[in-house]
Amino acid sequence: MTSPCQPESTPPRGRLPHWLKVRVPEGAANRLTAGLVEELGLATVCDHARCPNRMECYARKTATFMILGRQCTRNCAFCSVAHGEPEAVDPDEPRRVAEAARRLGLRHLVVTCVTRDDLADGGAEHFCQTIAAVRAVCAATIEVLPSDLGGNGEALARLIGAAPDVYNYNVETVPRLFSSVRGPRLDYRWTLETFRRIKRANPAIRTKTGMMLGLGETRDEVLDVLAELHEAGCELLTLGQYLQPSPAQMAVVRYVPPEEFDELGELARAIGFAAVASGPFVRSSYHAGEMVERG
């Protein structure tokens, strides 16, 4: 039997199936969010990762703030965030993120980052300062989406100690494709260990991960990963279609139809995930606040 995620021939470049056509919302809230981000000198992963949901999220007065600069020290095959010599860490950035959260009236805030292999703690302390700054000015729940922190257990413990409401760490793909998609420095086992450590240290922190589909994974591989993630303590899950941001990134192997996302979402719930978002346009922070409320 052909599996829903079985690789097929690469689709013709430049052509998308009908279910991947999206209406771009417009309006004052869209402009307000974009203007505030620019005014405060902040970066969002919405812009830098060329997210297809950018306009929708901005129209809802939400954004995923990207801290620790705009230059990533890694060059993952799927990601369009610029890589190169990193910028100096901006000590005022946590305050500006908090100010944006306050002025937007956010109930749930997502903070991610570029990978900073040049920092001994991978940027964990900067995350902690951002969490503290946000909590000083508003009551928003806080979701962090950090890098692997270079596998630094002490840095991970420090960030867990700051008690974000949600700790999101994306597995992205299956172990067979890990090195080609995420690069040789990342280890699938560290993903599982991250969730185990979070739950041992503070069971109240909600744990979350995301996978991209369409990179050549099989259905059985996806289900095996989901079972291992849940066993390790992960509670919330996003499944979305990988879309090639530009010709410089790896190509799509397969466009997964919406009904297959629906099936995988149901199987993930059967495995035991408390909340699942599964669909072609789902991204790791898409409707993140609503997902936490459901889970």
URZI-V347950 format. One record per residue. N is the residue number from 1. RES is the residue in one small letter. PSI is psi in radians with two decimals (none if undefined). Layout:
BEGIN
n->N res->RES psi->PSI
n->N res->RES psi->PSI
END
This chain:
BEGIN
n->1 res->m psi->2.34
n->2 res->t psi->2.28
n->3 res->s psi->2.63
n->4 res->p psi->-0.50
n->5 res->c psi->0.25
n->6 res->q psi->2.29
n->7 res->p psi->2.45
n->8 res->e psi->-3.03
n->9 res->s psi->2.60
n->10 res->t psi->2.28
n->11 res->p psi->2.70
n->12 res->p psi->2.33
n->13 res->r psi->2.35
n->14 res->g psi->-0.16
n->15 res->r psi->2.29
n->16 res->l psi->2.53
n->17 res->p psi->2.80
n->18 res->h psi->-0.50
n->19 res->w psi->-0.10
n->20 res->l psi->0.28
n->21 res->k psi->2.31
n->22 res->v psi->2.46
n->23 res->r psi->2.27
n->24 res->v psi->1.98
n->25 res->p psi->2.62
n->26 res->e psi->2.98
n->27 res->g psi->3.08
n->28 res->a psi->-0.67
n->29 res->a psi->-0.63
n->30 res->n psi->-0.88
n->31 res->r psi->-0.63
n->32 res->l psi->-0.84
n->33 res->t psi->-0.83
n->34 res->a psi->-0.72
n->35 res->g psi->-0.67
n->36 res->l psi->-0.72
n->37 res->v psi->-0.76
n->38 res->e psi->-0.76
n->39 res->e psi->-0.71
n->40 res->l psi->0.03
n->41 res->g psi->0.65
n->42 res->l psi->2.86
n->43 res->a psi->2.56
n->44 res->t psi->2.54
n->45 res->v psi->-0.37
n->46 res->c psi->-0.77
n->47 res->d psi->-0.89
n->48 res->h psi->-0.45
n->49 res->a psi->0.12
n->50 res->r psi->0.86
n->51 res->c psi->2.34
n->52 res->p psi->-0.24
n->53 res->n psi->0.14
n->54 res->r psi->-0.91
n->55 res->m psi->-0.66
n->56 res->e psi->-0.81
n->57 res->c psi->-0.73
n->58 res->y psi->-0.66
n->59 res->a psi->-0.43
n->60 res->r psi->0.13
n->61 res->k psi->0.76
n->62 res->t psi->2.74
n->63 res->a psi->2.71
n->64 res->t psi->1.90
n->65 res->f psi->2.36
n->66 res->m psi->1.96
n->67 res->i psi->3.04
n->68 res->l psi->0.44
n->69 res->g psi->-3.05
n->70 res->r psi->-0.01
n->71 res->q psi->2.09
n->72 res->c psi->2.51
n->73 res->t psi->-0.07
n->74 res->r psi->2.96
n->75 res->n psi->1.20
n->76 res->c psi->2.53
n->77 res->a psi->-0.38
n->78 res->f psi->-0.19
n->79 res->c psi->2.42
n->80 res->s psi->0.02
n->81 res->v psi->2.36
n->82 res->a psi->2.55
n->83 res->h psi->2.67
n->84 res->g psi->-2.72
n->85 res->e psi->2.11
n->86 res->p psi->2.74
n->87 res->e psi->2.83
n->88 res->a psi->2.52
n->89 res->v psi->2.27
n->90 res->d psi->1.92
n->91 res->p psi->-0.31
n->92 res->d psi->-0.14
n->93 res->e psi->-0.76
n->94 res->p psi->-0.70
n->95 res->r psi->-0.73
n->96 res->r psi->-0.63
n->97 res->v psi->-0.77
n->98 res->a psi->-0.70
n->99 res->e psi->-0.72
n->100 res->a psi->-0.74
n->101 res->a psi->-0.73
n->102 res->r psi->-0.82
n->103 res->r psi->-0.49
n->104 res->l psi->-0.19
n->105 res->g psi->0.66
n->106 res->l psi->2.46
n->107 res->r psi->-0.44
n->108 res->h psi->2.30
n->109 res->l psi->2.32
n->110 res->v psi->2.26
n->111 res->v psi->2.12
n->112 res->t psi->-2.96
n->113 res->c psi->2.87
n->114 res->v psi->2.76
n->115 res->t psi->2.33
n->116 res->r psi->1.39
n->117 res->d psi->-0.22
n->118 res->d psi->-0.26
n->119 res->l psi->2.34
n->120 res->a psi->-0.61
n->121 res->d psi->0.17
n->122 res->g psi->0.16
n->123 res->g psi->0.17
n->124 res->a psi->-0.74
n->125 res->e psi->-0.64
n->126 res->h psi->-0.66
n->127 res->f psi->-0.79
n->128 res->c psi->-0.73
n->129 res->q psi->-0.62
n->130 res->t psi->-0.75
n->131 res->i psi->-0.82
n->132 res->a psi->-0.71
n->133 res->a psi->-0.73
n->134 res->v psi->-0.78
n->135 res->r psi->-0.35
n->136 res->a psi->-0.34
n->137 res->v psi->-0.24
n->138 res->c psi->2.94
n->139 res->a psi->0.32
n->140 res->a psi->2.48
n->141 res->t psi->2.58
n->142 res->i psi->2.19
n->143 res->e psi->2.17
n->144 res->v psi->2.52
n->145 res->l psi->1.30
n->146 res->p psi->3.09
n->147 res->s psi->-2.95
n->148 res->d psi->0.01
n->149 res->l psi->0.47
n->150 res->g psi->0.32
n->151 res->g psi->0.35
n->152 res->n psi->1.87
n->153 res->g psi->-0.63
n->154 res->e psi->-0.68
n->155 res->a psi->-0.72
n->156 res->l psi->-0.78
n->157 res->a psi->-0.68
n->158 res->r psi->-0.75
n->159 res->l psi->-0.67
n->160 res->i psi->-0.69
n->161 res->g psi->-0.40
n->162 res->a psi->-0.13
n->163 res->a psi->0.98
n->164 res->p psi->2.69
n->165 res->d psi->-0.61
n->166 res->v psi->2.30
n->167 res->y psi->1.95
n->168 res->n psi->2.14
n->169 res->y psi->1.95
n->170 res->n psi->2.23
n->171 res->v psi->-0.52
n->172 res->e psi->-0.86
n->173 res->t psi->-3.05
n->174 res->v psi->2.77
n->175 res->p psi->-0.66
n->176 res->r psi->-0.55
n->177 res->l psi->0.02
n->178 res->f psi->-0.88
n->179 res->s psi->-0.60
n->180 res->s psi->-0.51
n->181 res->v psi->-0.84
n->182 res->r psi->-0.26
n->183 res->g psi->2.78
n->184 res->p psi->-0.25
n->185 res->r psi->-0.31
n->186 res->l psi->2.55
n->187 res->d psi->2.19
n->188 res->y psi->-0.64
n->189 res->r psi->-0.58
n->190 res->w psi->-0.55
n->191 res->t psi->-0.86
n->192 res->l psi->-0.72
n->193 res->e psi->-0.59
n->194 res->t psi->-0.83
n->195 res->f psi->-0.65
n->196 res->r psi->-0.75
n->197 res->r psi->-0.69
n->198 res->i psi->-0.85
n->199 res->k psi->-0.56
n->200 res->r psi->-0.70
n->201 res->a psi->-0.70
n->202 res->n psi->1.56
n->203 res->p psi->-0.30
n->204 res->a psi->-0.37
n->205 res->i psi->2.22
n->206 res->r psi->2.41
n->207 res->t psi->2.48
n->208 res->k psi->2.58
n->209 res->t psi->2.92
n->210 res->g psi->2.61
n->211 res->m psi->2.52
n->212 res->m psi->2.37
n->213 res->l psi->2.74
n->214 res->g psi->0.23
n->215 res->l psi->-0.01
n->216 res->g psi->0.10
n->217 res->e psi->2.79
n->218 res->t psi->2.85
n->219 res->r psi->-0.80
n->220 res->d psi->-0.67
n->221 res->e psi->-0.75
n->222 res->v psi->-0.82
n->223 res->l psi->-0.63
n->224 res->d psi->-0.76
n->225 res->v psi->-0.77
n->226 res->l psi->-0.71
n->227 res->a psi->-0.72
n->228 res->e psi->-0.70
n->229 res->l psi->-0.78
n->230 res->h psi->-0.71
n->231 res->e psi->-0.56
n->232 res->a psi->-0.18
n->233 res->g psi->0.12
n->234 res->c psi->2.36
n->235 res->e psi->-0.58
n->236 res->l psi->2.51
n->237 res->l psi->2.41
n->238 res->t psi->2.40
n->239 res->l psi->2.18
n->240 res->g psi->2.89
n->241 res->q psi->2.25
n->242 res->y psi->2.29
n->243 res->l psi->2.23
n->244 res->q psi->2.01
n->245 res->p psi->-0.62
n->246 res->s psi->2.94
n->247 res->p psi->-0.26
n->248 res->a psi->-0.33
n->249 res->q psi->2.92
n->250 res->m psi->2.62
n->251 res->a psi->2.73
n->252 res->v psi->2.33
n->253 res->v psi->-0.68
n->254 res->r psi->2.45
n->255 res->y psi->2.07
n->256 res->v psi->2.16
n->257 res->p psi->2.68
n->258 res->p psi->-0.64
n->259 res->e psi->-0.49
n->260 res->e psi->-0.61
n->261 res->f psi->-0.73
n->262 res->d psi->-0.77
n->263 res->e psi->-0.80
n->264 res->l psi->-0.63
n->265 res->g psi->-0.74
n->266 res->e psi->-0.70
n->267 res->l psi->-0.65
n->268 res->a psi->-0.70
n->269 res->r psi->-0.65
n->270 res->a psi->-0.57
n->271 res->i psi->-0.57
n->272 res->g psi->0.06
n->273 res->f psi->2.38
n->274 res->a psi->-0.57
n->275 res->a psi->2.42
n->276 res->v psi->2.32
n->277 res->a psi->2.07
n->278 res->s psi->2.06
n->279 res->g psi->2.85
n->280 res->p psi->-0.67
n->281 res->f psi->0.06
n->282 res->v psi->2.35
n->283 res->r psi->2.96
n->284 res->s psi->-0.48
n->285 res->s psi->0.24
n->286 res->y psi->2.15
n->287 res->h psi->0.74
n->288 res->a psi->-0.68
n->289 res->g psi->-0.77
n->290 res->e psi->-0.61
n->291 res->m psi->-0.70
n->292 res->v psi->-0.69
n->293 res->e psi->-0.66
n->294 res->r psi->-0.61
n->295 res->g psi->none
END
